[in-house]
Amino acid sequence: MTTRIDRRMAKLKAEGRPALVTYIMGGDPDYDTSLSIMKALPVSGSDIIELGMPFSDPMADGPAIQAAGLRALKGGHTLARTLKMASDFRAGDDETPIVLMGYYNPIYIYGVDRFLADAKASGIDGLIVVDLPPEMDEELCIPALKAGVNFIRLATPTTDDKRLPKVLENTSGFVYYVSMTGITGSALADTAKVSAAVTRIKGHTALPVCVGFGVKTAEQARVIGASADGVVVGTAIVNAIANVLGPKGEKTADPAEAVATLVSGLAQGVRAARLAAAE
């Protein structure tokens, strides 16, 4: 199969630059605002969108993304509405890849077969399900691949060479390298170690390697993008939304505009990076 993710990564490789992968929580702070933010991402320079599925018990998310999920859930956001958001976005953009990111519980409750059919119909290209290890590939990963949806796996600094082949076995689209242990939104990892880790992962796979956790500025995006095939930014974007919300959730400025400003800067950083293979 060839997905929008595959085509986008191949295009960027030909251009000699890494992807800017941007994360937002679906439904944060409300449906209409979240959709307007999503629509602003590609215009501002995002190459791939990660769309968060809000969940009440997110074990790997830092405070900012947890808060975003709670805002979405309090506003009545559901997995079905996240899929509708993707579908509404697709009405005006059939090119930008969309990756759903979150936890297995909402998908399990929704029903795997129904979920994959609806996700495909909504224009979803890939899944990142952080709490499903490779040993559970029959649950969702294999059915997703059969449905033509990429299943993107996380690798971490603790994923050694013995474990890595198992992690990569059914991975497609790209590999998401979490550049540090711990929760999202932590400090930026040592860039020399990130570069070494990307090289090590590439020794096991031909897939692109995207690096996330901790990237907040254009300069950080440029440095990470020098060795990675993609730079993932999430917490900084979620914080940009939170920063224009008042104590009762009222908007003090336009969240889409705040996100667009941040993403435009990050995109400049990514475009200033040059992959080693293209130098």
Secondary structure, DSSP 8 states (H G I E B T S, - for coil): ---HHHHHHHHHHHHT--EEEEEEETTSS-HHHHHHHHHHHHHHT-SEEEEE---S--SS--HHHHHHHHHHHHTT--HHHHHHHHHHHHTT-SSS-EEEEE-HHHHHHH-HHHHHHHHHHHT--EEEETT--GGGTTTTHHHHHHTT-EE--EE-TT--TTTHHHHHTT--S-EEEE-SSSSTT-----HHHHHHHHHHHHTT-SS-EEEESS--SHHHHHHHHTT-SEEEE-HHHHHHHHTTB-TTS-BSS-HHHHHHHHHHHHHHHHHH---GGG-
